[in-house]
């Protein structure tokens, strides 16, 4: 079974960048509750960036993958 991917390359890159930022901030403040929350958020963003799947996107039907304009044209023509 193929994993369901619903994140485009720009979305994944942004999640990866934010994961690094949150992990860095979380590690710097790891003894506080905020630091632990940042670490958790960084891990979550890192996993979704690595897998290309966002559970919240699945629940809401959002898909940020790029589609070829030709694919859109074929859909409109019913082919």
TAGI-V270024 format. One record per residue. N is the residue number from 1. PHI is phi in whole degrees, 0 to 359 (none if undefined). OMEGA is omega in whole degrees, 0 to 359 (none if undefined). Layout:
N/PHI/OMEGA, N/PHI/OMEGA
//
This chain:
1/none/181, 2/279/179, 3/294/179, 4/278/177, 5/249/181, 6/222/179, 7/240/176, 8/279/184, 9/295/178, 10/293/178, 11/299/180, 12/295/179, 13/296/179, 14/295/178, 15/297/178, 16/296/178, 17/296/179, 18/295/176, 19/299/178, 20/297/180, 21/296/181, 22/294/178, 23/295/178, 24/297/178, 25/296/180, 26/294/179, 27/292/179, 28/295/182, 29/242/191, 30/296/180, 31/277/181, 32/263/178, 33/297/179, 34/298/178, 35/299/179, 36/294/176, 37/295/178, 38/297/178, 39/297/178, 40/299/179, 41/294/178, 42/297/178, 43/295/179, 44/301/180, 45/295/179, 46/296/179, 47/294/180, 48/292/176, 49/293/182, 50/291/183, 51/271/183, 52/79/181, 53/234/177, 54/245/180, 55/301/178, 56/295/176, 57/295/178, 58/299/182, 59/293/184, 60/259/179, 61/80/180, 62/277/177, 63/217/183, 64/256/177, 65/293/178, 66/284/174, 67/238/180, 68/288/178, 69/304/178, 70/294/177, 71/298/179, 72/295/179, 73/296/179, 74/298/179, 75/296/180, 76/294/180, 77/276/178, 78/79/180, 79/249/none
//
